[in-house]
Amino acid sequence: MDEKIKDHIKQKLSLLPRKPGCYLMKDNTGTIIYVGKAKILKNRVSSYFNGKKTGKTKALVSNIIDFEYIVTETEKEAFLLEINLIKKYDPKYNIIFRDDKSYPYIMLTTSPYPKLEVVRPKKNRKKKNVKLFGPYPNSYAAKNIVNMLNRIYPLQKCKHFEDKLCLYYHIGECLGYCKLKIENEKIDEMVKEITSFLNGNFDDITKKLKFEMMEASNKLNFEKAKEIKNLLDYIDKTLEKQKIDLTDNVNRDIFNYYIKDDFISVQVLHQRNGNLVERNSYIYELNEEKEDVINNFILSFYEGNNDMPKEILIPDEIDNELLENILEIKLVKPTRGPKKRLVQMAYENAKIGLNEKFDLIKNDLNRSVHANDELSKLLGINIHRIESFDNSHLFGTYTVSGMVVFVDGRPSKKDYRKYKIIGDAKDDYHLMIETVERRYSRVINDNLLKPDLILTDGGIVQIHATKEVLDNLCLDIPVYGMKKNDKHRICALVDENDNEIPIEKNSDLFHYLEKISEEVHRFAISYHKDIRSKGSLSSVLDDIPGIGEKRRKALIKEFKTINNIKDASIEELSKILPIEVAKSLKNYLQNY
């Protein structure tokens, strides 16, 4: 940092107020690279420029050329403003929590016919005659429970009633609601038992099944008894990871964390209706104070569609006052007993999650960052963001392009883009023309972030096509191609004048470029396979009698690919097709 910049920052620091607010750190391009909040702006911002800094904080401070600040009335306002500013600017040194998806629930329809489904809550909260149980952070567990209950109870299985009784009726897994009149008392009894089970009372169902097993055995119906025994084993297996040593049925979430070097692992455990469902650790680079990370994580977690539980447990060292004020719920810091053990369990899981991946994450990160710095020196440019392109097609059909993005040596998957070629492009040159023009016209029109370097996964033809578009758009972005040898390994970088820069085999830079090349190729190929399989699937289904446009679309939507339909059972296909058509399709695909 030169003296002129130091004087400028020193002068701005002297003007900082002793009030709460947010601050925005900027680099030499004016880009906001970090957003923070403070109880007292003057103390917090000044701390960045006083004393010795290490790790990621040192890297952050070395890139700060200027800063802005916004004064708020309260710390709560600063907290909320910080979250919004991070979302708006996506600063490179902030931990961004993007896991704001809503978790699935189990929905029990109670009238006119009982039915179980795994749903997202948004569209189902206000439906009449339904009960929601959850959320289930592990959607696989939710589906297992629904499948299990569908095997135990003869619930409605079909989405739409057919003209005649379906296979589920004939195998005893449905009462034939479409054609037969079922007594309300029988339906009410099933609903009551299922509701009790989903509220955490597993004993009633297991006792019922054990009684039926013994009854079948006494009647020498050993086949039926064995079937029930297998079902009981399935129940134990499905529920064994969800049992918890607490007598209440309170819905609660438990947060804890573990820090090692410059990484933090955050673990969330969810207790729902007496059951514990464990989520995997979230692992991030630690660029901020741990209190800020945990506070922002918890707030972001509930800012999505996740239901607020009755109780939240946190470790003792986290300041809960601010979060309580915003979330309007009490955060408990247990000191002993089962709740304390839950908080400790979250800590142990966070620790295990980080330790299992630590060496791999750190080594990969160090090598990628080192390689990115090496590439910057080799090309004489400061590289922060790389965008790379590749094309894929099959004899000129199903033509697509893919773009992947690497930021500071790491893939930024949220920035990946797919391009389905809409022009009459028959060769690499025109494919690149269309793709690059669509990409960077959007960059200009929407004022998006420009890359510091463009890499093509091809030769001089792709480089010239890319440069032609950039020149027409008046964009000055360096373009290089990743040249490969006869073993299809990267051996050099090629510029627009066909000058080669050799890459030393097995160097960090070599592995970094290989990683980019493999990633963009994988991304383009996967997109190509996706649209190709949908296209070929559609044409295959056209040949099956009884499958019209409506059923074809339903099959594609449900199964996606031919292989998925091949693997599906007749029972699964009959959810969409009449049983005879499902059998015809299955027989046809066996020889496809």
Stockholm file with secondary structure:
# STOCKHOLM 1.0

chainA/1-592         MDEKIKDHIKQKLSLLPRKPGCYLMKDNTGTIIYVGKAKILKNRVSSYFNGKKTGKTKALVSNIIDFEYIVTETEKEAFLLEINLIKKYDPKYNIIFRDDKSYPYIMLTTSPYPKLEVVRPKKNRKKKNVKLFGPYPNSYAAKNIVNMLNRIYPLQKCKHFEDKLCLYYHIGECLGYCKLKIENEKIDEMVKEITSFLNGNFDDITKKLKFEMMEASNKLNFEKAKEIKNLLDYIDKTLEKQKIDLTDNVNRDIFNYYIKDDFISVQVLHQRNGNLVERNSYIYELNEEKEDVINNFILSFYEGNNDMPKEILIPDEIDNELLENILEIKLVKPTRGPKKRLVQMAYENAKIGLNEKFDLIKNDLNRSVHANDELSKLLGINIHRIESFDNSHLFGTYTVSGMVVFVDGRPSKKDYRKYKIIGDAKDDYHLMIETVERRYSRVINDNLLKPDLILTDGGIVQIHATKEVLDNLCLDIPVYGMKKNDKHRICALVDENDNEIPIEKNSDLFHYLEKISEEVHRFAISYHKDIRSKGSLSSVLDDIPGIGEKRRKALIKEFKTINNIKDASIEELSKILPIEVAKSLKNYLQNY
#=GR chainA/1-592 SS CCHHHHHHHHHHHHTCCSSCEEEEEECTTSCEEEEEEESSHHHHHHHTTSSCCCHHHHHHHHTCCEEEEEECSSHHHHHHHHHHHHHHHCCTTSCCCCCCCCCCEEEEECSSSCEEEEECGGGTTTCTTEEEECCCSCHHHHHHHHHHHHHHSCCCCCSSCCSSCCHHHHTTSCCCTTTSCCCHHHHHHHHHHHHHHHTTCCHHHHHHHHHHHHHHHHTTCHHHHHHHHHHHHHHHHHHGGGBCSCSSCCCEEEEEEEEETTEEEEEEEEEETTEEEECCCEEEECCSCHHHHHHHHHHHHHHTTCCCCSEEECCTTSCCHHHHHHHCSCEECCCSHHHHHHHHHHHHHHHHHHHHHHHHHHHHHHHHHHHHHHHHHHHTSCCSEEEEEEEEEETTEEEEEEEEEEETTEECGGGCEEEECCSCCCSHHHHHHHHHHHHHHHHHHTTCCCCSEEEESSCHHHHHHHHHHHHHTTCCCCEEEEEECTTSCEEEEECTTCCEEECCTTSHHHHHHHHHHHHHHHHHHHHHHHHHHHHHHHHHHTTSTTCCHHHHHHHHHHHCSHHHHHHSCHHHHTTTSCHHHHHHHHHHHHTC
#=GC SS_cons         CCHHHHHHHHHHHHTCCSSCEEEEEECTTSCEEEEEEESSHHHHHHHTTSSCCCHHHHHHHHTCCEEEEEECSSHHHHHHHHHHHHHHHCCTTSCCCCCCCCCCEEEEECSSSCEEEEECGGGTTTCTTEEEECCCSCHHHHHHHHHHHHHHSCCCCCSSCCSSCCHHHHTTSCCCTTTSCCCHHHHHHHHHHHHHHHTTCCHHHHHHHHHHHHHHHHTTCHHHHHHHHHHHHHHHHHHGGGBCSCSSCCCEEEEEEEEETTEEEEEEEEEETTEEEECCCEEEECCSCHHHHHHHHHHHHHHTTCCCCSEEECCTTSCCHHHHHHHCSCEECCCSHHHHHHHHHHHHHHHHHHHHHHHHHHHHHHHHHHHHHHHHHHHTSCCSEEEEEEEEEETTEEEEEEEEEEETTEECGGGCEEEECCSCCCSHHHHHHHHHHHHHHHHHHTTCCCCSEEEESSCHHHHHHHHHHHHHTTCCCCEEEEEECTTSCEEEEECTTCCEEECCTTSHHHHHHHHHHHHHHHHHHHHHHHHHHHHHHHHHHTTSTTCCHHHHHHHHHHHCSHHHHHHSCHHHHTTTSCHHHHHHHHHHHHTC
//
